[in-house]
Amino acid sequence: MLLQDLTEVYEQVRGTSSKLEKIALVAELLRTTPSETLPLVCYLLRGRVFPEYSAQELRLGWSSILAAIRAVTTITNEDLTAAYNKFGDLGSAVELIFEQKTKISMSLVSEPLTVEECYTALVKIATLSGGLLEEAIAQAFSVNLEVLRKAYMVRSDIGEVARIAQEQPETLPSLSIVLGRPLRPMLAETADNLEEGFKRFDKALFEYKYDGARLSIHKDNEAVKIFTREAAEVSTSLPELVADIKQIPHSFLVDCEIIPFEHSPKAFQELIKRLRRKHRVAEFVRKIPVKLYVFDLLYLDGTSLIDTPLINRRERLKTVIPPTEQIEIARCIVTKSGAKARIMFQESLDLGFEGVMIKNPHSLYMPGKRGFEWLKLKPEAETLDLVVVVVEYGHGKRANLLSDYTFAVRDREGNLAPIAKAYCGLKDREIEEMTQYFKGIAREQHGRTFLVEPTVVVEVKFGEIQKSSLYEVGYALRFPRIKRIRWDLSVDEIDSIETVEKIFQRQKRSS
């Protein structure tokens, strides 16, 4: 398949604002894509190179792109800057440069490029949201959209699911969890108060909310793999947990939370020193003990349980996971008593935990989905998890550091929308480290400002939410301040504009 066929569709999609037309354009492309190329095209449409379950990444920053341009042209820095300033877009600038034939310093391939040839070189071509791609695949191959979405939930590979939809659509409903392949975690919305659970569920299941890192553990006979929510395998850094898990006589997949723990919970930052560690592992096992709290059972001995109600999954979980020094089943109660719920909430805080989870006891497990079947409640509600989309050099002693950050929230269409800008909260050492990190994930540079890949999630404190025309979402945060960088969260887990509006309405009621 020629790369030109794909890029022409990108141009057509960019040229229309109609959702239905976008879906139709992509659906027609997918129908005509050869089976062996279909997964690659789907990954690229998703703005990815690898499937969602893969921890592999291609980090292609500003400096790498410039080096590649200079490798095939004789252009000077001044000419490149002038071309960039003309468009404010690096792609358009490079197109202009390559149109000027006299500046090409070496012979380039004259044959038309194919998608397959360019696949590993393309990192980010994202003009479609993930939801539109699912609809386009369903339309292209005449399959039920909800069946397709369910298949994607359990496989976490849009390319694989698209190929199955093309070749064997009748098998989509029977696709199940694959042990050893990371499953995207089910996510929760923010609750205003404890009573919200009773309003939604009558009886509600309350769990301690632990301030740690979300993990999934896959045990396939003797093989044990532990994954973070970002699909990074951390089994080798947690040998004591692997040893305990190996003693359990079942194959299973469990959802859990890990915290640094020595007599009581320790600071989350300590956990970062343990996860993904490859060297001096034994030393850090002694220095930073951890505890694992298991709260859900998703697969057991060949049977997927994600369509089983939570209360039943919980009952079976107690028969599978025996408590050890490092592993416990997360405490929960099912009640319709507000008094009991408040007691549990206070117990959680007294024990050094973060709050409570409030869940529908009859909820099914929906991988990768955020919804009101699960709610989270913390005492300090006025924080938002946002993603950094723009960074700028500071002033004075921070003139050479990227210290000013712009944060985005999810708008109603699922797109990233700026809502705040802050420059305080991080220590000088953290700012220095983040400066190098952001340069490595920069997409574009405009003078002293960098547009960066939306991968760094930050918990932001603020005084209040105000109506504002400064940002397109219609709101702005007053006195925003960075509380901490949430390395344990992905961009898929940031807060939405709906959460912003809920906090805003709560402020109005209390004022």
Backbone torsions as a table, in degrees:
resi	resn	phi	psi	omega
1	MET	NA	130.8	-178.9
2	LEU	-74.3	140.6	176.5
3	LEU	-60.2	-32.4	180.0
4	GLN	-59.1	-35.7	178.7
5	ASP	-61.9	-38.0	179.7
6	LEU	-73.1	-45.4	-176.6
7	THR	-67.9	-30.1	176.5
8	GLU	-64.1	-37.4	177.4
9	VAL	-68.3	-38.2	175.4
10	TYR	-57.2	-45.1	-179.9
11	GLU	-63.3	-40.8	179.5
12	GLN	-65.7	-41.1	179.2
13	VAL	-65.1	-41.1	179.5
14	ARG	-64.1	-26.5	-175.8
15	GLY	-86.1	0.3	179.5
16	THR	-129.2	146.2	176.7
17	SER	-101.0	-2.3	-178.0
18	SER	-79.5	122.6	178.4
19	LYS	-61.8	-43.9	-178.7
20	LEU	-63.6	-38.3	179.2
21	GLU	-68.8	-38.5	176.5
22	LYS	-59.5	-47.4	-179.2
23	ILE	-61.0	-43.5	-178.8
24	ALA	-63.4	-41.1	179.7
25	LEU	-62.3	-46.0	-178.9
26	VAL	-70.7	-38.3	178.5
27	ALA	-59.2	-42.1	178.9
28	GLU	-65.6	-38.4	176.2
29	LEU	-60.8	-46.3	-177.5
30	LEU	-65.0	-37.5	179.0
31	ARG	-60.7	-33.1	-176.4
32	THR	-97.3	3.9	-179.3
33	THR	-85.7	130.3	177.7
34	PRO	-58.4	148.8	-175.2
35	SER	-55.9	-42.9	-175.8
36	GLU	-70.1	-20.8	-179.0
37	THR	-97.4	-16.2	-174.1
38	LEU	-55.4	-46.3	178.2
39	PRO	-59.1	-40.3	-179.2
40	LEU	-62.5	-43.7	-179.6
41	VAL	-62.9	-40.8	179.7
42	CYS	-65.7	-40.6	177.4
43	TYR	-60.7	-44.3	-177.9
44	LEU	-66.9	-38.1	176.1
45	LEU	-62.9	-27.9	179.8
46	ARG	-85.1	-2.6	-178.0
47	GLY	76.5	28.9	-177.1
48	ARG	-129.9	169.6	170.6
49	VAL	-114.0	-33.1	-178.0
50	PHE	-115.1	160.9	176.1
51	PRO	-61.0	160.9	-177.9
52	GLU	-61.4	-31.0	-177.5
53	TYR	-78.0	-9.6	-178.5
54	SER	-84.7	138.1	177.1
55	ALA	-86.6	-3.3	-179.4
56	GLN	-68.7	142.8	177.5
57	GLU	-138.9	153.1	169.7
58	LEU	-111.1	116.4	179.7
59	ARG	-99.4	108.1	-177.5
60	LEU	-121.3	98.5	-176.6
61	GLY	-92.2	-179.4	-177.8
62	TRP	-56.3	-46.9	-176.5
63	SER	-65.0	-36.3	179.0
64	SER	-66.0	-39.8	179.2
65	ILE	-65.0	-43.9	179.0
66	LEU	-61.7	-40.6	179.2
67	ALA	-62.7	-38.7	179.2
68	ALA	-66.0	-40.4	179.0
69	ILE	-63.3	-44.2	-178.3
70	ARG	-68.7	-24.6	-179.4
71	ALA	-67.7	-23.2	-176.6
72	VAL	-119.3	5.5	178.5
73	THR	-137.2	167.3	173.8
74	THR	-105.3	19.6	-175.4
75	ILE	-67.5	145.2	177.9
76	THR	-89.7	165.4	176.3
77	ASN	-59.3	-38.5	-178.2
78	GLU	-64.4	-44.2	-179.8
79	ASP	-66.4	-38.7	179.0
80	LEU	-64.7	-42.6	178.3
81	THR	-62.7	-40.7	179.7
82	ALA	-64.3	-41.8	179.0
83	ALA	-64.7	-39.9	179.8
84	TYR	-66.7	-43.6	-178.5
85	ASN	-65.3	-25.6	179.5
86	LYS	-65.8	-36.9	-175.0
87	PHE	-110.9	-26.5	-172.1
88	GLY	69.6	20.0	-177.6
89	ASP	-145.8	125.6	-175.1
90	LEU	-66.6	-38.4	179.5
91	GLY	-60.8	-46.2	178.9
92	SER	-65.5	-35.5	178.7
93	ALA	-64.3	-44.4	179.6
94	VAL	-65.8	-37.0	177.4
95	GLU	-60.3	-42.8	177.8
96	LEU	-62.6	-42.6	-179.0
97	ILE	-61.2	-43.9	-177.1
98	PHE	-74.5	-17.8	174.8
99	GLU	-74.0	-22.4	179.0
100	GLN	-88.6	85.6	-169.5
101	LYS	-54.0	-30.9	-175.4
102	THR	-67.6	-14.7	-176.1
103	LYS	-95.0	-0.1	178.3
104	ILE	-80.2	123.3	-173.0
105	SER	-93.1	-8.6	-176.7
106	MET	-149.0	160.6	-179.3
107	SER	-74.2	125.3	177.5
108	LEU	-99.6	164.2	-180.0
109	VAL	-61.9	129.7	-178.0
110	SER	-92.9	-19.9	178.0
111	GLU	-73.5	146.7	177.6
112	PRO	-58.7	137.2	-179.6
113	LEU	-79.6	149.7	177.0
114	THR	-107.5	162.8	176.0
115	VAL	-58.8	-43.0	-179.1
116	GLU	-59.8	-40.6	-178.3
117	GLU	-69.2	-33.5	-175.8
118	CYS	-93.2	-8.2	-169.1
119	TYR	-54.1	-51.9	-175.9
120	THR	-72.8	-10.7	179.4
121	ALA	-94.1	-15.9	-177.4
122	LEU	-94.4	124.8	-176.4
123	VAL	-106.7	-43.7	-173.0
124	LYS	-139.5	101.5	170.2
125	ILE	-128.3	91.3	-172.3
126	ALA	-123.6	96.6	174.9
127	THR	-112.4	-5.1	180.0
128	LEU	-120.5	144.5	170.0
129	SER	-79.3	159.0	-178.3
130	GLY	-58.4	-39.2	-178.9
131	GLY	-59.6	-42.0	179.5
132	LEU	-64.0	-35.5	-179.6
133	LEU	-65.4	-42.1	178.2
134	GLU	-60.2	-42.8	179.4
135	GLU	-65.5	-37.2	179.6
136	ALA	-66.6	-40.8	177.9
137	ILE	-63.2	-44.6	179.6
138	ALA	-60.3	-41.6	179.4
139	GLN	-69.6	-40.1	-177.4
140	ALA	-61.5	-38.9	-172.9
141	PHE	-115.9	15.1	173.6
142	SER	53.2	51.0	176.5
143	VAL	-116.9	156.2	179.2
144	ASN	-64.7	130.0	-175.0
145	LEU	-63.2	-42.7	-178.7
146	GLU	-67.5	-35.9	175.5
147	VAL	-63.6	-42.4	179.0
148	LEU	-63.0	-43.9	-179.3
149	ARG	-63.7	-39.1	178.3
150	LYS	-63.8	-42.2	178.5
151	ALA	-62.2	-40.1	179.0
152	TYR	-67.1	-37.3	177.7
153	MET	-56.3	-45.7	-173.6
154	VAL	-83.9	-21.4	-178.4
155	ARG	-101.0	-22.1	178.9
156	SER	53.9	34.0	-179.1
157	ASP	-147.3	97.0	-175.8
158	ILE	-66.3	-30.1	178.2
159	GLY	-67.7	-45.5	178.3
160	GLU	-62.2	-43.9	-178.9
161	VAL	-65.5	-38.2	177.7
162	ALA	-63.2	-41.5	179.5
163	ARG	-65.2	-40.0	177.8
164	ILE	-65.2	-40.4	177.7
165	ALA	-61.0	-32.7	179.5
166	GLN	-77.6	-43.2	-170.6
167	GLU	-97.1	-39.9	-176.0
168	GLN	-138.7	62.4	-174.9
169	PRO	-59.4	-26.2	-178.5
170	GLU	-68.1	-16.9	-178.7
171	THR	-90.5	-8.0	-177.8
172	LEU	-55.8	-44.5	-177.9
173	PRO	-64.1	-21.7	-176.1
174	SER	-94.4	-0.7	179.2
175	LEU	-63.8	141.4	-176.7
176	SER	-135.9	179.4	178.5
177	ILE	-60.9	142.5	174.5
178	VAL	-111.8	113.6	178.1
179	LEU	-60.6	136.3	-178.3
180	GLY	94.8	-11.2	175.8
181	ARG	-107.1	121.7	-176.8
182	PRO	-56.1	138.2	176.8
183	LEU	-107.1	131.8	179.5
184	ARG	-64.3	135.4	-174.9
185	PRO	-74.8	151.6	171.0
186	MET	-73.6	140.7	-173.0
187	LEU	-114.5	166.3	-175.6
188	ALA	-124.4	153.2	171.6
189	GLU	-91.7	166.0	179.5
190	THR	-86.5	133.0	177.1
191	ALA	-93.7	147.5	176.0
192	ASP	-76.0	-36.3	-175.7
193	ASN	-162.0	174.8	-179.2
194	LEU	-63.7	-35.1	-175.1
195	GLU	-67.3	-20.7	-179.2
196	GLU	-58.7	-35.0	178.6
197	GLY	-62.5	-41.1	-179.8
198	PHE	-68.7	-35.0	178.3
199	LYS	-63.5	-34.6	-175.7
200	ARG	-88.6	-36.7	-168.3
201	PHE	-119.5	-2.7	-170.7
202	ASP	66.4	-95.3	168.8
203	LYS	-78.6	141.7	179.7
204	ALA	-128.8	150.6	175.6
205	LEU	-97.8	120.9	-180.0
206	PHE	-106.8	131.0	176.1
207	GLU	-124.9	151.1	168.1
208	TYR	-60.7	140.5	173.9
209	LYS	-103.0	115.1	-174.4
210	TYR	-92.7	139.7	-179.9
211	ASP	-89.8	73.4	-177.7
212	GLY	-138.6	-144.8	-179.5
213	ALA	-119.0	136.0	178.9
214	ARG	-75.3	131.5	178.0
215	LEU	-130.2	154.4	167.0
216	SER	-122.3	137.6	-178.3
217	ILE	-116.7	124.6	179.1
218	HIS	-110.0	122.0	174.4
219	LYS	-119.4	115.0	179.9
220	ASP	-117.7	95.0	-170.9
221	ASN	57.1	-115.7	-178.4
222	GLU	-89.4	-11.8	-177.3
223	ALA	-83.5	128.9	179.1
224	VAL	-123.2	127.2	175.9
225	LYS	-128.5	133.7	179.4
226	ILE	-118.0	127.2	-176.7
227	PHE	-121.8	145.4	168.8
228	THR	-79.1	173.0	179.1
229	ARG	-68.0	-16.9	175.8
230	GLU	-89.8	9.9	176.0
231	ALA	74.7	17.2	174.4
232	ALA	-84.0	131.2	178.7
233	GLU	-82.4	127.4	-176.5
234	VAL	-123.5	22.4	-176.6
235	SER	-57.9	-43.2	-175.3
236	THR	-67.5	-21.7	-179.7
237	SER	-88.6	-3.4	-178.2
238	LEU	-129.6	58.4	-173.8
239	PRO	-64.6	-31.2	-179.4
240	GLU	-67.6	-34.4	176.8
241	LEU	-72.1	-41.4	178.2
242	VAL	-59.0	-42.0	-179.3
243	ALA	-62.5	-42.3	178.6
244	ASP	-66.5	-42.9	-177.8
245	ILE	-63.6	-36.7	-178.6
246	LYS	-63.2	-22.0	-178.8
247	GLN	-78.4	-11.4	-176.3
248	ILE	-83.7	126.2	-173.2
249	PRO	-85.1	52.6	177.8
250	HIS	-147.1	161.5	165.2
251	SER	-102.6	133.9	-173.6
252	PHE	-161.6	170.5	172.1
253	LEU	-134.0	122.1	180.0
254	VAL	-123.1	151.2	176.1
255	ASP	-104.2	135.8	-172.7
256	CYS	-157.6	174.6	178.5
257	GLU	-130.3	137.7	179.0
258	ILE	-115.2	138.4	178.1
259	ILE	-134.0	152.3	170.5
260	PRO	-72.5	130.3	-170.9
261	PHE	-148.1	122.0	172.6
262	GLU	-142.6	95.7	-173.0
263	HIS	73.8	-33.4	176.9
264	SER	-155.4	165.5	179.6
265	PRO	-61.4	141.0	177.6
266	LYS	-108.4	174.4	-176.6
267	ALA	-60.6	140.3	-179.4
268	PHE	-55.7	-35.1	-178.2
269	GLN	-58.0	-28.8	178.2
270	GLU	-63.9	-33.2	-177.8
271	LEU	-65.2	-34.8	-179.6
272	ILE	-58.8	-30.2	179.7
273	LYS	-70.4	-19.7	-179.5
274	ARG	-92.3	-47.1	-173.9
275	LEU	-66.5	140.5	178.3
276	ARG	66.6	10.8	178.7
277	ARG	-71.3	134.2	-179.5
278	LYS	-113.1	-20.6	-177.8
279	HIS	-122.1	151.2	179.3
280	ARG	54.6	38.1	-177.2
281	VAL	-62.2	-47.6	-177.6
282	ALA	-59.5	-38.8	179.2
283	GLU	-61.7	-42.7	-176.8
284	PHE	-79.8	-21.3	170.5
285	VAL	-61.0	-40.5	178.5
286	ARG	-73.9	-40.9	-174.4
287	LYS	-74.1	-34.6	-175.0
288	ILE	-130.3	82.4	176.6
289	PRO	-64.1	152.0	179.6
290	VAL	-130.0	162.1	173.8
291	LYS	-133.2	139.4	-178.7
292	LEU	-108.9	128.9	176.5
293	TYR	-112.6	112.9	-177.3
294	VAL	-92.9	130.2	-176.6
295	PHE	-127.9	-1.6	178.9
296	ASP	-155.5	148.5	179.1
297	LEU	-120.5	117.0	-171.9
298	LEU	-107.8	-16.5	-176.4
299	TYR	-157.5	136.2	-179.1
300	LEU	-146.0	117.8	172.5
301	ASP	47.6	52.0	174.6
302	GLY	92.4	-3.4	-177.0
303	THR	-120.0	125.5	174.1
304	SER	-75.6	138.7	-177.8
305	LEU	-114.4	9.8	-174.7
306	ILE	-68.3	-19.5	175.7
307	ASP	-96.4	11.0	175.8
308	THR	-96.0	136.8	-180.0
309	PRO	-56.6	147.0	-176.7
310	LEU	-54.0	-43.5	-176.3
311	ILE	-60.9	-34.8	177.4
312	ASN	-75.7	-36.4	176.4
313	ARG	-62.4	-39.3	179.4
314	ARG	-64.2	-41.0	179.2
315	GLU	-63.1	-42.5	180.0
316	ARG	-70.1	-32.4	179.5
317	LEU	-58.3	-40.1	-178.7
318	LYS	-64.1	-24.1	179.9
319	THR	-88.2	-10.0	-174.7
320	VAL	-103.7	-44.6	-172.6
321	ILE	-101.5	107.4	175.3
322	PRO	-81.3	138.2	179.0
323	PRO	-63.4	143.4	173.2
324	THR	-132.0	-176.3	178.4
325	GLU	-61.9	-32.5	-177.1
326	GLN	-102.4	-13.0	-172.2
327	ILE	-125.6	130.5	174.7
328	GLU	-134.8	157.0	169.3
329	ILE	-86.6	130.5	-177.3
330	ALA	-57.8	133.8	-179.2
331	ARG	-69.9	138.5	176.9
332	CYS	-146.2	157.7	170.6
333	ILE	-133.8	151.1	172.7
334	VAL	-114.8	119.8	-173.9
335	THR	-153.1	160.3	169.0
336	LYS	-116.3	14.3	-179.5
337	SER	-96.0	118.0	176.4
338	GLY	-62.6	-34.7	-179.8
339	ALA	-64.2	-43.9	178.9
340	LYS	-65.6	-38.3	179.0
341	ALA	-64.2	-41.6	179.6
342	ARG	-66.2	-37.9	177.0
343	ILE	-61.6	-43.6	-179.4
344	MET	-66.6	-39.3	178.2
345	PHE	-59.8	-45.1	-179.9
346	GLN	-68.5	-37.6	175.9
347	GLU	-58.2	-43.8	-179.7
348	SER	-58.6	-46.2	-179.8
349	LEU	-66.3	-39.9	-179.7
350	ASP	-64.5	-30.4	179.2
351	LEU	-81.9	-3.9	178.9
352	GLY	92.5	13.2	178.4
353	PHE	-89.4	-175.5	-166.7
354	GLU	-97.3	-20.3	-175.1
355	GLY	154.2	-142.2	177.6
356	VAL	-136.9	154.3	166.2
357	MET	-97.8	141.4	178.7
358	ILE	-121.8	116.1	-171.7
359	LYS	-127.4	148.5	171.4
360	ASN	-70.6	118.8	-177.8
361	PRO	-59.5	-21.8	-178.1
362	HIS	-101.7	11.5	-177.5
363	SER	-70.2	141.3	171.2
364	LEU	-86.7	163.9	-178.4
365	TYR	-91.9	121.7	-178.0
366	MET	-115.4	93.8	-176.9
367	PRO	-56.6	132.3	174.5
368	GLY	77.4	0.5	-175.2
369	LYS	-106.2	142.1	173.3
370	ARG	-106.8	134.5	179.8
371	GLY	-165.4	-177.0	-174.7
372	PHE	-91.1	9.1	172.0
373	GLU	-72.4	-27.7	174.4
374	TRP	-123.1	134.4	178.2
375	LEU	-125.4	153.8	176.7
376	LYS	-125.5	140.5	-178.1
377	LEU	-135.0	123.1	175.3
378	LYS	-121.5	154.9	-178.6
379	PRO	-66.6	-31.7	179.3
380	GLU	-99.8	87.1	-174.2
381	ALA	-74.9	-25.0	-173.8
382	GLU	-80.4	56.0	167.0
383	THR	-133.7	153.1	177.2
384	LEU	-130.6	141.9	172.5
385	ASP	-91.2	113.2	-175.3
386	LEU	-124.5	164.5	-179.6
387	VAL	-113.4	140.7	179.3
388	VAL	-78.3	126.7	179.6
389	VAL	-117.0	-22.5	179.8
390	VAL	-139.7	138.8	173.7
391	VAL	-129.5	148.4	-178.0
392	GLU	-134.8	152.0	172.7
393	TYR	-66.5	145.7	-179.5
394	GLY	-86.5	-156.4	-177.7
395	HIS	-132.3	164.7	179.5
396	GLY	62.2	-127.5	-177.7
397	LYS	-69.2	-12.2	177.8
398	ARG	-104.5	19.6	-176.3
399	ALA	-62.1	-27.2	-179.6
400	ASN	-105.9	15.5	179.8
401	LEU	-120.4	142.4	175.7
402	LEU	-82.7	92.2	-170.9
403	SER	-115.7	-11.5	-178.4
404	ASP	-104.4	118.5	-172.8
405	TYR	-115.1	140.3	170.8
406	THR	-107.5	132.0	-174.7
407	PHE	-110.7	149.1	179.9
408	ALA	-122.6	152.6	176.0
409	VAL	-116.7	167.7	173.8
410	ARG	-84.1	126.8	175.8
411	ASP	-84.7	-174.5	-174.0
412	ARG	-66.3	-23.9	178.1
413	GLU	-89.6	0.9	-179.7
414	GLY	87.4	6.0	179.5
415	ASN	-89.0	161.0	178.4
416	LEU	-81.8	130.0	-177.1
417	ALA	-134.2	123.3	-179.9
418	PRO	-58.5	144.8	-179.8
419	ILE	-142.0	-12.4	-177.2
420	ALA	-163.1	161.3	175.1
421	LYS	-139.4	134.0	-178.5
422	ALA	-144.2	155.4	179.1
423	TYR	-136.1	10.3	-179.6
424	CYS	-130.3	157.0	179.0
425	GLY	127.2	-33.5	-180.0
426	LEU	-93.0	150.4	175.5
427	LYS	-76.7	159.7	-178.1
428	ASP	-56.6	-40.6	179.5
429	ARG	-62.9	-39.7	179.1
430	GLU	-66.1	-39.3	179.9
431	ILE	-64.6	-40.5	177.6
432	GLU	-61.9	-43.9	179.4
433	GLU	-65.8	-41.1	-178.4
434	MET	-70.5	-27.5	176.6
435	THR	-59.4	-47.3	178.6
436	GLN	-66.4	-38.7	-179.1
437	TYR	-64.4	-45.9	-178.0
438	PHE	-66.8	-34.2	176.3
439	LYS	-62.5	-32.0	179.5
440	GLY	-74.2	-20.0	-179.1
441	ILE	-116.3	19.2	-178.9
442	ALA	-71.4	137.8	174.7
443	ARG	-91.6	-46.7	-176.8
444	GLU	-144.1	156.7	173.9
445	GLN	-125.4	131.2	175.3
446	HIS	-123.0	94.8	-177.8
447	GLY	62.2	-116.6	-178.2
448	ARG	-96.1	12.2	-176.6
449	THR	-118.5	138.5	177.9
450	PHE	-118.9	133.4	166.0
451	LEU	-89.5	126.2	-172.6
452	VAL	-117.8	159.4	173.9
453	GLU	-59.8	133.5	-177.3
454	PRO	-78.4	75.6	-177.3
455	THR	-122.7	-16.3	-176.9
456	VAL	-95.0	110.0	180.0
457	VAL	-95.1	135.4	-175.5
458	VAL	-129.3	136.6	172.8
459	GLU	-86.9	121.3	-172.7
460	VAL	-113.9	125.4	172.1
461	LYS	-89.5	155.8	179.1
462	PHE	-157.6	161.1	179.4
463	GLY	-75.5	-48.1	177.9
464	GLU	-163.7	168.4	174.7
465	ILE	-101.8	133.5	-179.4
466	GLN	-121.0	148.1	167.5
467	LYS	-65.6	136.7	-175.4
468	SER	-156.4	142.6	174.1
469	SER	-93.0	1.5	-179.3
470	LEU	-63.8	-36.9	-179.8
471	TYR	-118.7	150.7	-176.8
472	GLU	-62.4	-26.8	-179.8
473	VAL	-69.9	-11.9	175.9
474	GLY	87.6	2.9	179.9
475	TYR	-134.3	158.4	173.9
476	ALA	-145.1	153.4	177.7
477	LEU	-92.5	131.8	177.9
478	ARG	-92.4	132.7	-178.9
479	PHE	54.2	52.2	178.3
480	PRO	-69.7	145.3	179.6
481	ARG	-147.6	136.2	-179.6
482	ILE	-71.6	122.3	175.8
483	LYS	-85.3	-47.4	177.7
484	ARG	-169.5	157.2	172.9
485	ILE	-83.8	130.3	-177.6
486	ARG	-99.6	79.7	179.2
487	TRP	-63.6	-18.9	-178.0
488	ASP	-83.1	-7.5	-179.0
489	LEU	-108.3	150.2	175.0
490	SER	-106.0	168.9	-179.3
491	VAL	-61.4	-25.6	178.4
492	ASP	-67.7	-13.8	-173.7
493	GLU	-109.1	11.0	178.4
494	ILE	-73.2	164.4	-178.5
495	ASP	-73.9	157.5	-176.7
496	SER	-105.0	167.9	178.0
497	ILE	-63.2	-27.1	176.8
498	GLU	-63.4	-39.9	176.4
499	THR	-65.2	-40.4	176.9
500	VAL	-58.4	-44.3	-178.5
501	GLU	-68.1	-35.3	177.4
502	LYS	-63.0	-44.1	179.3
503	ILE	-65.1	-40.5	179.0
504	PHE	-60.8	-44.3	179.4
505	GLN	-66.4	-36.6	178.1
506	ARG	-65.1	-39.2	176.5
507	GLN	-60.2	-41.4	-178.6
508	LYS	-64.7	-39.1	-178.5
509	ARG	-68.8	-32.0	-176.6
510	SER	-88.8	-7.8	-177.1
511	SER	-88.4	NA	NA
